Amino acid sequence: MPDDDVPPLAAAPRPEPRTAIQAIDRTMALLDAVADAGSHGVALRDLAERVGLPASTARTLLASLVAHGLVAQLAGSRHYLLGSRFFELNRRFVMQTDLSATAAPVLRALWQRCDETVHLAVLHGSRRVDIAVLVSSQLLTIDPTSARFVDASATPLYRTAAGKVLFAGMPRPDRLTMLRSAPWHDAQKRDEGELMDSMDDVAARGYATNVEEEAPGVCGVAAPVRDHTGRVVAAVCIGYPAVRHTEAHAATLRDEVVDAAGELSLLLGADPGAVSA
């Protein structure tokens, strides 16, 4: 299909904002122009005119975008359109922004089976943040949304069950970087190597526990939630008062939380073999 079969797009200046990295600004301008062109695609000449680039520069950037699957070319023409990788990126975006909604039925079923407080936690910088909480209906319970039990930025991740799972899910070098830069306050400093080894054990075990490590009277057990890449994206946790802590109760809650985290991981596209390992 010759380029002249599609009317050229009107020339437009490169979009703001402008950053210190010109190649990224130009790439984003090209992607915007390709997206605006719709399903018929757009010719190189028209793209270059629209974003104000020499054709050779636009061609070089587009070649890289094609190689990464962000842009594709229609068969039999030189017209560019968005590539299939955007579908995958969009799927990941929806998963991240709608994680609590996806998790809701899994968390509720876990809560109904255990009648202990159930919550879903994610990492926000060096802080554990609960994005969903179901508080136990029992008279004596744990409520992580209360001021007393909020996992503040000054609380080390390795002092809570969910925090351990999220911390252990990071690559070891990233853990060390966070450990050395996070605004955590810990009266009982732990040896870096020993701490990293213990987090490796959590990752290998597939769950973590907390028996009054963060606060007196508070116990918990958590397991990792993985996405389709195998990355730990969240932690399912059960919190309960220490007065109900027995080996049998802790074992029951551990099995329940591991199963629930595995179920949610499968919903997020995790490999079944990795989940059951």
ABEGO torsion letter per residue (X at the ends): XBAAABBBBBBBBBBOBBBABAAAAAAAAAAAAAAAAEAAEBBAAAAAAAAGBBAAAAAAAAAAAAAAGABBBBBGBABBBBBAAAAAAAAAAAAAAAAAAAAAAAAAAAAAAAGBBBBBBBBBEABBBBABBBBBABABBBBAABAAABBBAABBAAABAAAAAAAAABBAAAAAAAAAABABBBABBBBAAAAAAAAAAAAAAGBBBBBGAABBGBBBBBBBBBBAAGBBABBBBBBBBAAABBAAAAAAAAAAAAAAAAAAAAAAGBBAAAAAX
